[in-house]
Amino acid sequence: MNVLNFVNAFFSDSAHWQGYDGIPARLGEHVQYTLEALAFAAAIGLPIGLVTGHYGRGGNALSLVATGGRALPSFGLLVLMTTLLGFGMLPVMIPLVVLAVPPILVTTYEAMRSVDPSPVDAARGMGMHESRILFQVELPVALPLILSGLRSAAIQIVSTATIAAYVSLGGLGRYIVDGLYQRNYEKVVGGATLVAVLALVTLALFWAVARVAVSPGVRRS
């Protein structure tokens, strides 16, 4: 059987659409893991990136942290965290958040530094508070690049959240892990297809958010 036959067999099997191991349930678990990890990563990366980018300090330190975070193997970190903390959501969340923070952190910093300094200087000359300058002058211009960092982090989480299945949790990785163990390649290919489709849907969602959130003037610039 070729890949297309595996895909057709997987999705046409009614057993894969119901129960705790059905596609809706596994997809819901995968989306939950993704949203939680992205929320934690954004809560860490966005404030630090915004503040350091606004003041133009700490760029080298951020690059060092980002390089270190990207160099850590997610699966190896998962094994380490599971050994230290036991089974559960926390050992899964840690490697996913560590994976997602660097693109958010670095991209947010670079987005803030790329803002034209002229309107920022003008706002300071008018006596605007630094927080108002950050959120009313800099952030609207930097938003497209910031969203690209969030999009990159989300795609990486969607692709990597399959590791949750290795510590007895759910998600779409369950099909891949169980399929390999059972030598059921129909399941493996079906699970991988679902992950790829979810990544494409994530891209489309961020495109839609950018169309709504970013002002037309900034999009055209």
N, C-alpha and C positions, 0 to 999 in steps of 0.2 A: 504493500500500500504506500502511496505517496503522501506528502504532507496534506494536500487538499482532501484526500480521502479520510485521513485521520481527523481533520477538522470537521468534516461533514458527519462522520460517525459519532463524534463526541457531542456535537450540538443537536443532532437529531435523536439522541437517546433521551427519552422522557425521564429516565431515572436521574439524569443530571440536572433536572429543573425543579426538584422537590426535595424536601427533607433538610436535615442539618448539614448535609454535604452537597446540597444543590447549588447551582450557580448563583441564584439570588442571595442565599445566605453567605456563601464564600465571598461574593463580590461586596456585600455589605460590610463584612469583617475587614476586607482589604481597604475599603474606603475609610473605615473608622481608624485603622492604624495610620493611614496616610494623613488624614486630617489632624489627628492628635500629634503626630510627629512634626507636621508642618507648623502647627500652632505653637508648639514648644520652641521650635527652631526660630520662628519669626519673633517670638517674645524675647529671645536672646539676641538674635542678629540685628533686627531692625533698630531698636533703641541705641545700641552701641554704634552701628553704622551711621545713623542719623547724627548723633552727637559728635562723633569723631570727624565725620565728613563736614559738618557745619563749622567746627573750629579748625579743621585742617591739621589735626594732630593725631599721631598714633598710626599712621598709614603703614609704616614698616612693621610695627608690632602686629597689626591685623593681617598683613601678608604672611608673616611667620606663623600665626595661629591657623590661618586658612590652609597653608601648605601642610602643616602638621596634621590638621583634620582630614585633609584629602588623602594623606599618605596612610592613614590607619585603615586596615582591611576590615570591612564591616562584619564579615563572617567570623574572623578571628576575634574581634571585639565582642561579638555576640557570645562566642564560646567562653571567653574570659568572664564576661558579666554573669553568665549563667552559672559558672563555677563559683563565683563569689557571692551571688545574690540568690541563686536557685532559679527555678522555673517561674515564669510569670511575664507580665507585660513590661515591667521595668527593664529587664535585661534586653528586651527587644527595642524599646524606645530609645535607650541610650545610643546604640550604634546608628539608628536612623536619624536621631537629632544631630549627632556628631557629623554625619554625612551631609545634612542639610544646612547647617549653620554657615560653613565657609562661603558658598555662593551667595547667600543672603547678605552676609556681613560685608564681603568685599564689594559686591555689586552696589549695595546701598552706599557705602563709602565713596566709591568712584562716581556714583550718580550725583551725590551732593557736591563733590569737588568739580564736576563738569558744568555746574550751573554758572551762567555768565555772572561775573562779580559786579557788573555795573548796577543792576537793580538792587542787589544786596547792599552795596555801598550807599545807594540812594535811600534805601529804607533805613539804614543806620543813621544817615544824615537827617532824616525826618524824625528821629528819636524813637523808632519802633523798638520794642523789647526783642531780645534775641529769640525768645520762643515764638513770637509772632513772625519774625523774619524766617525762621526755620519752617514753620507750618504754612505760612501764607505766601511766601515769596519763593523759597527754595524747593519745598516739597512738590508743588504742582509741576514744576519744570523737571524735577528728577524722577517723577512717578513712573514714566515709561521704562526707564532702566531698572528701577527698583522692582517693578512687576516682572521684568525679565529674570531677575535673580530669584524671585519667589517661584516663578515658573520652572526654572532650572532645578531648584530644590525639590519642587513637587514631583517632577518627572523622575528624579533620582530616587525619591522615596517610593513612588509607585513601583519602580523596577526592583528595588531592593527589599521591599516589605515582604517579599516571598520568603525571606529567611526566618520569618516568624514560624513557619511550618516545621522548621528543624528543631524547635523547642516545644513541640506539641501544641502550638496555637493554630489558628485557622488562617483565613485569607486564601487568595488564589494560589499561593505557593503550596497549599495542601495537595492540589492536583499534581503538581510537578514532583513533589517529594514522594507522595503515595504511588504515583504512576511509575516512577523509577524503581521503587521498592518492589512493586508488583509486576514490573516489566510490561506495564500497560502503556504503551507509547501513545495510544489514543488520548489518554488522560494527560500525559506530559505535553503533547502538542496543543491540546485544548486549553490547558492552563496557561501555557506561554502565549497563546493567541489572545486570551482574555486580558492578560497583563499588557500586551501591546495595544489592544483596543482601548483599555483604560488610560494608557499614556496618551494616546491620540485625543481622547475625550478631554483629558486634562489640558492639553495644548489648546483645544478649541474653547474651553471655558476661560482660560486666561486671555485668549484673544478677545472674547466677548467682554470680559471685565475691563480690558484696556480700552475697548471702543466706548464703554460707558463712562469710565472713571477719568480718562485722560482728555483734557480739553482739546477741541479741534485745532486750536492754534499751535499747541505743543506737538500734536501728531504731525502737522504739516511742516514743522520746523526741522 
